[in-house]
Amino acid sequence: MSLKPEQGRRASDELARSLLETGALAPDWAETFRAVPRALFLPDLIWAHDMATGRSVPVSRSDDPAAWELTAYANVPLVTQWDDGQHTGSEPGTVPTSSASMPSVVAAMLRDLDVSEGMRVLEVGTGTGWNAGLLAHRLGSGNVVSVEIDEAVVDQAREALLRVGLHPETVHGDGGDGWTDGAPYDRVIVTAGVRAVPPRWLEQSRSGGVILAPWGTHYSDQDALVRLTVREDGSASGPFLRMVEFMKLRAQRLDWNRFREHVPDFPGDADVSTTTVALTDLGDRYEPARFVIGLRVPDCAHVINRLDEGTARAWFFDLTSRSWAATVFRKGEPGATVYQSGPRRLWDEAEAALRWWAGRGEPGHTRFGLTVTAEGQRVWLDDPADSWAI
């Protein structure tokens, strides 16, 4: 069952109005959001994702068209693929691997991209094709290139774009390589989380061009949206704007299986100590503490296992050696027990990062920035000249 045109227009108008009211949608994008409805790019089966609980609920257009329409225009992320396309059935799969981002996130990123007539844009991560459609409507199809690594996903996006009469160049390929044939670009917008900015994006950008990307470390799943300005020497630098969370570039996803041999038995021969740092001090999903530890403790992956209602274990794994640490927090106890093994003292590094952050007044995300050169990536606080490698 297809969405009736008048229903789609009303829902699209209401979405645009609500995004304008919150400031996520810039006025110069309003007409485009009304003209290119999100629902026209969605498959019949979608999963509404609750950011607070992490649960994804299936919604089928054939089973419940009214609920599907409400979900299609709701300001929630929608999973459109699980497990790199290997998943079947209506129940959620194991790992979400393609999605339609929250409309407020899409709108705000396009606002921050700051495009103007005549600009050429490279999009990395086509997904449903909605973002590429919005860009093509605003700038003209000939000025937009979108690259997607999953062939089935890009085929579905092409079909959706054709249905709405938009024809940006859609490429099946690795977005980390960009797309040389369409370069140079005035803007690069990335709709997947990255852990290292690929050099090709800089090489294919004009001097003065902008790269807008969700960036983070392997310490956590969180990303911070960074807005890099490309310099004449081929480097790029800019501030973090706000916290987001995207599915990661497939070439940069963290494989947790790599840590299976780190801890053959727990606690084994690990060194034991105690700490007065509380579990809450490590920061929650979008809190600066968590982001800062990732910046100050390089090549470290982190996860928290909640063993029962009163006990949690925070794990830290080194990406370059077999070093690991685990801190066990028990409800009602004043201190936590720390176990550390290997040449790196990962917990000590995390504590040092928290002290560093506290000593600088606990700065928020927006006081940090990123510089990318041919030599690698450097993070800075307030001043790009005062940076450290990451």
Beta strands, then each sheet from edge to edge (+ up, - down):
strand 1: 45-49
strand 2: 56-60
strand 3: 78-82
strand 4: 96-100
strand 5: 121-124
strand 6: 144-148
strand 7: 169-172
strand 8: 185-190
strand 9: 205-215
strand 10: 223-230
strand 11: 236-244
strand 12: 271-275
strand 13: 300-308
strand 14: 311-318
strand 15: 324-330
strand 16: 336-341
strand 17: 368-373
strand 18: 376-381
strand 19: 387-389
sheet 1: 2+ 1- 3+ 4-
sheet 2: 7+ 6+ 5+ 8+ 9+ 10- 11+ 17- 18+ 19-
sheet 3: 12+ 16- 15+ 14- 13+
end
